[in-house]
């Protein structure tokens, strides 16, 4: 079993996401920022399971699956980067837009890499659609961040 996991390419994205997360996370803010990871995980599962059901794209070497999506991916990059995304969201709206575009671009590059590696097959999907979709998701996370900040402000 462990030999199969270690040879799974999605497992390495899981490990990479968690290593970066552990190096950068602010544990004092984790209680608030964890909602970014939860929301990212839910949105990713919703998007990828629907895309699979519609035949837009699918995963190879999934290993452990949740709704036809690799659990290594779901609980790797979306969770960890969702938390870090909220943690590093700047106050300035222009910088928030840049922040959103950088993360959107990063996920587009990641998608291009896994597509090139052959673990993501996209018969009816393209990178442009992903860019728009990821921008909508990260825009939603910006709204979530504002909501959490306003809620915390009202408690004071």
C-alpha positions in Angstrom: 0.0 0.0 0.0 2.7 2.5 0.9 4.6 1.7 -2.3 1.5 2.7 -4.3 1.1 5.9 -2.3 4.7 6.9 -2.7 4.6 6.4 -6.5 1.4 8.4 -6.8 2.1 11.9 -8.3 -0.9 13.5 -6.6 0.7 12.4 -3.3 3.7 14.7 -4.0 1.4 17.7 -4.6 -0.2 16.9 -1.2 3.3 16.8 0.5 4.4 19.9 -1.3 1.3 21.8 -0.3 1.7 20.8 3.4 5.4 21.6 3.5 4.8 25.1 2.1 1.9 25.5 4.5 3.9 24.5 7.6 6.7 26.9 6.6 4.4 29.9 6.1 1.3 29.4 8.4 0.7 31.9 11.2 -0.8 29.6 13.9 -2.2 32.5 15.8 -4.5 33.3 12.9 -5.3 29.7 11.9 -8.6 29.7 13.8 -9.9 32.4 11.4 -8.0 31.4 8.2 -9.0 27.8 8.3 -12.3 28.8 6.8 -10.4 29.6 3.6 -9.1 26.1 3.5 -12.5 24.6 4.2 -14.2 26.7 1.5 -11.5 26.0 -1.0 -11.8 22.3 -0.4 -15.6 22.4 -0.8 -15.4 24.5 -4.0 -12.7 22.3 -5.5 -14.7 19.1 -4.8 -17.9 20.7 -6.2 -16.1 21.9 -9.4 -14.0 18.8 -10.0 -16.8 16.3 -9.3 -19.2 18.2 -11.6 -16.5 18.4 -14.3 -15.9 14.6 -14.0 -19.7 14.0 -14.2 -19.9 16.1 -17.4 -16.8 14.5 -18.9 -14.9 17.8 -19.1 -11.8 16.4 -17.3 -10.7 13.6 -15.1 -7.7 12.5 -13.1 -5.2 9.7 -13.5 -3.4 8.1 -10.6 -6.1 9.4 -8.2 -5.3 6.9 -5.5 -7.8 7.5 -2.8 -10.9 9.2 -4.3 -13.6 11.4 -3.0 -16.4 12.1 -5.6 -14.0 10.9 -8.4 -11.3 13.4 -7.3 -8.0 12.5 -5.8 -8.1 12.9 -2.0 -4.4 13.8 -2.1 -5.2 16.8 -4.3 -8.3 17.8 -2.4 -6.7 17.8 1.0 -3.4 19.1 -0.2 -3.2 22.3 -2.3 -6.8 23.5 -2.0 -6.9 23.3 1.8 -3.4 24.6 2.5 -3.4 27.3 -0.1 -6.9 28.4 0.8 -5.7 29.0 4.4 -2.6 30.8 3.2 -4.6 32.9 0.7 -6.7 34.3 3.5 -3.7 34.7 5.8 -1.8 36.8 3.3 -4.7 38.8 1.9 -3.7 42.5 2.0 -6.0 45.3 3.2 -5.6 47.5 0.1 -8.2 46.6 -2.6 -5.7 47.0 -5.5 -3.3 44.7 -3.7 -6.2 42.3 -3.1 -6.8 42.2 -6.9 -3.1 41.5 -7.5 -3.1 38.9 -4.7 -6.1 37.2 -6.4 -4.4 37.3 -9.8 -1.2 35.8 -8.5 -3.0 32.9 -6.9 -5.2 32.4 -10.0 -2.0 32.4 -12.1 -0.3 30.0 -9.8 -3.2 27.5 -10.0 -3.2 27.9 -13.8 0.5 27.0 -13.9 -0.1 24.1 -11.6 -2.9 22.8 -13.9 -0.7 23.2 -16.9 2.0 21.1 -15.2 -0.3 18.3 -14.1 -1.8 18.2 -17.5 1.6 18.0 -19.1 2.5 15.2 -16.7 -0.6 13.3 -17.8 -2.3 13.0 -14.5 -5.0 15.5 -15.6 -6.8 14.7 -18.8 -8.9 17.5 -20.3 -11.0 16.4 -23.3 -13.5 19.2 -23.0 -11.8 21.8 -20.8 -9.0 24.3 -21.3 -6.8 26.6 -19.3 -8.7 29.7 -20.1 -11.8 28.3 -18.5 -9.7 27.4 -15.4 -8.4 30.9 -15.2 -11.9 32.3 -15.1 -13.1 29.6 -12.7 -10.2 30.1 -10.3 -10.6 33.9 -10.4 -14.2 33.4 -9.3 -13.2 31.1 -6.5 -10.4 33.4 -5.2 -12.8 36.3 -5.5 -15.2 34.4 -3.4 -12.5 33.8 -0.8 -11.8 37.6 -0.8 -15.5 38.1 0.1 -15.2 35.4 2.8 -12.2 37.2 4.2 -14.1 40.5 4.4 -17.0 38.7 6.0 -14.8 37.2 8.7 -13.1 40.5 9.4 -16.4 42.4 9.7 -17.7 39.7 12.0 -14.6 39.9 14.2 -14.9 43.7 14.2 -18.5 43.6 15.4 -17.6 41.4 18.3 -15.3 44.0 19.8 
